[in-house]
Amino acid sequence: MNKTNRLLIALGTNALALWVANRLFGGVRIHGWSAYLIGAAALGFANAILKPVLAILTLPLVIATLGFFLLVIDIAMVAFAAWVAPNFSIHGVWAYVGTVVVVWLANWMAHAILDRTLDRRRGWRRLLKKL
């Protein structure tokens, strides 16, 4: 799968996760499709670029809290997306935590489905090459 397809799938997954979070939690307010797309893009950028840098910079704190501080970093990534996107706001700690969990689950499921699908395709190609 090429990088463009991966980027579009990640953008769609994040937008869908934000939509689910908006429906589930009263503290999440997202209005309009542009807010979903900009929020999903900002969240993708934050998770791909900012999160690894912050995780490395705060590694002693992550180790001391047995990984709990990664939740704080994830909340900061969602807060960044809410700050960047128009018509996107989150109010309350539990709304942030819930949104992080929904985004994490959506991305986990998307990766699991893609990995399984790509492995099957590769398996068929290998089998056909052997024949």
Buried (B, 14 or more C-beta within 10 A) or exposed (E): EEEEEEEEBBBBBBBBBBBBBBEEBEBBBBEEEEBBBBBBBBBBBBBEEBBEEBBEEBEEBBEEEEEEBBBBBBBBBBBBBBEBBEEBBBEEEEBBBBBBBBBBEBBEEBEEEBEEEEEEEEEEEEEEEEE
